[in-house]
Amino acid sequence: MKSFLAILVVALLAATIALPVSRSTVSAGPKATADMLKQLEAEFMKAAADKGSQGYMSYYADDSVEVPNGGALIEGKANIAKGMGFLDDKNNRLIWTPVGADISASGDLGYTYGNYEFHSKDKEGKPVVEYGKYTSIWKQQKDGSWKVVLDMGNASPNPKP
């Protein structure tokens, strides 16, 4: 009986060591990539086209900062939103194309940059296009979403034909 008990104990120890044990793990979610930020930019632009200023501002963090071309800094989502009503006019269309993007080593901060076009109509109803460049800094929020925390743009000359 003692030898059977000893063999049973050894077998249980061997099984505990040799057999894989299922352990619960906590998933950190998918790793952020530059391509993910570029995809977010596409969704951001679609939201602005479909829902105007509300769609546009839905991608901004509450504590975001806007660095407008030739203007003073605008701090806070609510203050930035005050100047975005022009996106609600269907004659106006803001489109942008990310050229580059990158993510920090920590995976919670990134940036995009590229070119934009602002299409509108002048006082006579003729189409007008303004060109520029932009940079957006994105930060992962506590809920896991990504929001713009700093956005800046500046005008560019019209492209040569």
Order of alpha helices (4+ residues) and beta strands (2+ residues): alpha-alpha-beta-beta-alpha-beta-beta-beta-beta
